[in-house]
């Protein structure tokens, strides 16, 4: 089956075939991807994929309300956890990002609507033929990064934001020869602002 060239071993194959590029509109799942993409900075994505379940356990299944209340003892516990990337700055960023995530959700009612606004509320359908055609960042990811940073988020540079957009289906970056390109092109529901 023709796949994007980066999906050659597990768990990357399953991730590619089942998740990557599928539009995500669940706030908690979007927050999870934001944290995992930030954790990946300077590392390979496969490293994070292999640690993903450990991250879910270590960070209360990415419930931002719990993470935002983490204190010194929680940071110490996380720094001692071999199942995650034990980087003090990334752990501190996760706690800060939980607080910023809750502030966005309180203000706008939905993290989903906020993030998807950077692509006009629907996935951008790209038609890349080669991996070398796929950008590392775009004007949309630049804008997302600027706004997230302005709102107090950490580890949200433009390249991280573009990876987030790819992972959560804001852009369809499956190569046209990949068997997932067409199926991801048809999966979308517009995010709706939740009334409080």
Secondary structure, 3 states (H helix, E strand, C coil): CCCCCCCCCCCHHHHHHHCCCCCCCCHHHHHHHHHHHHHCCCCCHHHHHHHHHHHHHHCHHHCHHHHCCCCHHHHHHHHCCCCCCCCHHHHHHHHHHHHHHHHHHHHHCCHHHHHHHHHCCCCEECCCCCHHHCCCCCHHHHHHHHHHHHCCCCCCCHHHHHHHHHHCCCEECCCCCCCHHHHHHCCCCCCCCCCC
